[in-house]
Amino acid sequence: MANPIKNFESFAQRLLDGAVVAFPTETVYGLGVDADHESAVARMYAIKGRPSNHPVIIHISSKKLVSYWAREIPNYAIQLMDKFWPGPMTLLLKRTDKAKDFITGGQDVVGLRVPSNKIAKNLLQEFESLGGHGVAAPSANRFGSVSPTTAKDVEVELGQFLGEEDVMIDGGPCEVGVESTIIDCTGKLPRILRLGAVTEAMINETSPIDKDDNLSEIRVSGSLSRHYSPRAKVFHNRGPSKGEGLIALSKIQTPDGVNRLSAPDSVEEYARTLYSSLRSADTQGLRVVVAVMPEGDGLAAAIRDRILRASAE
């Protein structure tokens, strides 16, 4: 069962002791462990069923801890931190010797993020006050499946894998609903590796962007061609048939016999409800979901990215 929000010191101490703490961020719920604790990280990987060479993002409470994990930090990265942290942005930076292979998947880069969610911030601040340096927290779901945006999602998917020493913090639904933007900051210019709520236009206000689309040399979360996938088959390039599920903006009508899973009024609401809608399809036993992708740049592009990966063969 999810824990009430009452004692962050206790939750932080459990992290230091090697337990798993699932907690909300503004993007999705994370499955957190002490990023310095190798056996705790290994257990988190096992709970998720995550390949050991797939890196995880370290969450910190402020940029003060960046230098513990990262080196050779370019000026544009500092400008991005100042503008978008706390917030749904992850920066990839060259790692120090404190960022071990069991966090980075053996790569020479480390992903760092400062979440804006108040519960996440309180947990991280308490953890750091007790001597911790960062919490490794991939999404709190089995690897490749739909990311969780409520504590109930976490409990349904991972409850059977968690022990009495572990914690699930219920902070209500996530505000953004899709994972953070990941930006490679190891070159002369920032390069977007995963789309999210911090958009290309927003980044361009701080620095020009490297448009190189050869991303295969860096492994990051959510980079697999098939990801974020429910049990139901997802389509995006056709209309729904009777008995199938439909996710689309509210201006799109629901055909007779079709199960409307979500009718958001805005792109922001679409992002916020996408994953819960996909999970609802599985709960209802639907075999097919049709997701009508929103048009436009920014967050709409991030939504299309998630739908395309969910629908990949």
N, C-alpha and C positions, 0 to 999 in steps of 0.2 A: 504493500500500500504506500501511496505517496505521503511524505511527511509534511506537516504544517510548517510554515516559515516562522521559526521562533528562536533558534539557537545556532547562529552561523559559526560561533567558535567551536561548537561540537562537531558540526559538519566539516569545518576546516581541519580539525584535529584528526578526524577519520581519514581525510585525504592524506595527511602526513603519515598516518599509520598504515597506509596501503589499501584502503577501501576505495570503492567506486562510488561517486556521487553524481547522479543524473540531475541536471539543473537546466532551467530555461535561459535562453539568450533571446535577443530580439529577432534572430533569424530562425533557428530551430532549437530543440532541446539537445544538449550535449551530454556525452557519457564521459565524465571527468575523472581523471586520476592525476596524482602528483607526477609531473613531467620529469622529475629527477629519479623516480622510483621505478627501476627496471622491471621488477616482478609485477608491480601494479599495472604498468603499461602492458606487459605481456598478457596479464589476465584480461585487461580491457580488449585487447586484440582478439583473445579467445572468445569473449562474450559476443563480440560483433561478428566473429568469423571473418575477420579482415586479414588480407594477405600481409605478411610481415614487411614486405618491401613497399607498402603503401603508406606514405607519411601521414602524420597527424598534425593538427594545428595547436599551438600553445596559446592559451588565453592568459593575459596578464591584466592588472588593474590600471596601468598607466604606462607611458613610454619610458618611465624611469628604469624599468627592468629590461628594456630592449638590449642594452649593452651586455647583459649577462648571457644572452642567447645568440646575439648577432654581432658581426664586425663589418668594417668597411661600409658603413651606412651612408649612401649618397644623400646629398642635400635635398633632392626632390623627394626622397623617401621621408625625410623629416618633415617636409612641407605637407606631404600627404597625411602623416600622423597628426600634425597640428590641425589640419582641416577636417579630417573624417574620423578621428578617434576621440572619444568612444563612438563606435558605430560598426556597421556591417561590412568591414573591409579587412582582409588579411594581406599582409605584406610578406613576400618571400625575400629573405636576406641571406647573405653568406653566414654560415654558422660559426660559433666559437666552439671550443672543445667541451663546453658544458652541454651542448645539444648533441646527444649521442645518436648513434646509428639506430637505436631502437625507437627513436622519435622521428628521425628524418628519412627512414627507409634506406639508409646508406648513402644518401645524397649529401652534397656539401652545402645545402641550403636548408633553412628552417622557416616555417610559417608562423607568424605572430599576429595576434588580434587582441584589441581592447574592446570588449562588448559594452553596449550602452544599457542593457537591461539591468535594473536596479538590484535584482536578486543576484545576478551573476557578479555584479560589481561588489556587492557586500560580501559574497562568498570569497571572491578573489582577494579583497582587501584583508579579510580576516585570516585567510590562508597565508598571505605574505607577512602579516604581522607576527605569525607564529614561526616564521623562518622559511616558508615555501617561496619558490621562485616562479612558478607558473603551473597551470593546469592543462594537461593535454586532454582535449575534449572533441573528438569527432561526433557526428550525429548519433543519437542514442537509439540506434536500430541495427538490425542485422545488415551486414554489408551488401550493398546493391539494392536494398529495398527502399520503400518510401520513407523519407525523413519524418520524424515525429514533431508535431507542433503543439501537443498537449501532454501533460503528465500521464493521462490515460493511455495515449498511444505508446508511451515508453513502457508502461506497466504491462499492457497486452503483449507487446513484442518481446520484452526482455525480462519481465518479472521472474520467469522460471529460471533464469541464469544468475540472478542476484542472490546474495546471501544476507544473513541477519546483520552483518557489519556494514552493509551497503545502504545508501540513502537515495531516495527519489524525492526531489523537492517540487511541489506543485506550485507553479507560478502563473497558472492560467495559460491561455492561448498566446502564441508568439506573435509579435506585432508585425514583423516583415513576412515571414513564412517561407522564404527561400534562402539558401545558404549565402554566406558572405561572398563578395567580390574578391577574387584572388589576383594580386598584382605582383609580377616578378620585378624585383628591384635590384637585380644583380648586374644589370647592364647600364648603358649610358642613359637610357630612357625607360620609363615604366612600361610594362607590357601586361595586358590583361590575359590571364590564363583561365579564369572562370568568371562568367557574368553574374552580377548580383545587383543589389539596390544602389550601390555606389557606381554610377554609370560612366560610360566613356566621356560624355559631355561634362560631367562633374569633374572627372580627373583632368580633362583638358584645360580646365580653368586654372589648374595648378602647374601642369607640365604637359608638353607634347607627349604623345604616346607612340611607342614603337609598334608598328603595324605588322611585324614579322609574325606569320601564323604557323611557323614550324615549332610546334609546342612539344614534340615528342621527346625532347631531350630532358624535360623536367616532369616528374610525376607529381600530381597534386590531387587532392580530394575531388571527387566528382568528375574526373577526366575520362573515365571509361565511356565507350560509345553507348553501352547499355547501363543505365543506372536509374535510381529513383523509381523503381518499377514495382507496381502492385502485382498481385496474382492475375488480375484481369488483363486481357490484352488491350493495349491502348492504340487507338488510331487517331490521326490528326488530319488526314487528307480525304475524308469522305463524310457524308452525313450519317446520323444514327438511324438504326432500324428498330423496330418494335422489340422491346425487352432489353435493349442496350442502355447504357448510361450516357449522360451528356453533361459536359462541363463547358460553359460558354458565357460570355457577357450577357447581361440581362436583356439587352436589345434583341438578342436572337431567340426566337420562339422555340418552344418544345413541341416536336411532332407527337401525334397521338401514339400512345403506347410506349413512349420513351421515358426512362427514369431520369428526371432532372436531378443531378447531383450538386450542382452549384450554378447560381445565376448572379455573379458579382456585378455591381454597378460601375466599378472602376478597375483599372489595371492593378492598383494597390490591393483592392479587395480580392482580385483574382489570385495574386501571389499569396495573400494571407490564407486563402481557403483551398489552394490547389491540392496540397498533400492530404488534408483532411478529407477532401472529396474523393481522391483516389483510394484512400483507406475505407471510406464509406462504401465504395463499389465492392470491395472485398467482403466487408461485413454483410452486405446484402446478397452476396453470392453471384454478382453479375460476372458474366464471362467477357464482356466487351465494354469498353469506355471510349467514347469519341470526345476528344478535347479540341474545341475550335480555338485556334491560337490567336491571341490578340495581335493587332498590328502596331507598328511603331518602334521607336528606339527605346533605350534605357531599360526600365524594369520589364517592359513588354518583351524585349529581346532575351532577358534572363528567363522569363516564363517559357518562351518558345524553346530555349535550350533545354530546360528540364523536361518539357513534353517530348521533344525529339529523342532524348535519351531514354525516357520511359517507354517510348514506342518502338525503340530499336529492336531488331531481331537478335 
